Amino acid sequence: MKQLAAGYEPNAAVADLEGRFLYVANRIGNDISVIDLARGVETKHLLAGRGAAYLRSPRMGGACIARTSTAAGGVPDTARIEVTVIDTRRQEVVEREKLHDAAGVFHVVSADGGRVAIAAEMRPKNLIPLAHVDTGG
């Protein structure tokens, strides 16, 4: 088994359609590592929001989706979650969709050839307990 270096606290990984590059969500690094699988080296970092996680594999359109948080830290008064869309052919972020009042988004999937994204959201009435869990309090 070969080990590949990524960013800080890698927690999800998916390959592009051709299997040439690996995309790794780095929760503490707040970014997505792009790793060239033939050479076994990281070639770039794509800026994501805080706590990048839950990558979805690219499909026909070559898009990779990550769930991130845009909160700057501390206890948020409103949830700030976004879905980040990465074009794996150009290896760049092409869209950031903010999901208002969602405190947690898990396992984003797409449908209709990539034109529709579906995410399981958590929308609690009180964000403080959730923020304490998320920030280790």
Stockholm file with secondary structure:
# STOCKHOLM 1.0

chainA/1-137         MKQLAAGYEPNAAVADLEGRFLYVANRIGNDISVIDLARGVETKHLLAGRGAAYLRSPRMGGACIARTSTAAGGVPDTARIEVTVIDTRRQEVVEREKLHDAAGVFHVVSADGGRVAIAAEMRPKNLIPLAHVDTGG
#=GR chainA/1-137 SS CCCCCCSSSEEEEEECTTSSEEEEEETTTTEEEEEETTTTEEEEEEECCEEEEEEECCCTTCEEEEEEECCCSSCCSSCEEEEEEEETTTTEEEEEEEEETCSEEEEEEEEGGGTEEEEEEECCSCHHHHHHHHHTC
#=GC SS_cons         CCCCCCSSSEEEEEECTTSSEEEEEETTTTEEEEEETTTTEEEEEEECCEEEEEEECCCTTCEEEEEEECCCSSCCSSCEEEEEEEETTTTEEEEEEEEETCSEEEEEEEEGGGTEEEEEEECCSCHHHHHHHHHTC
//
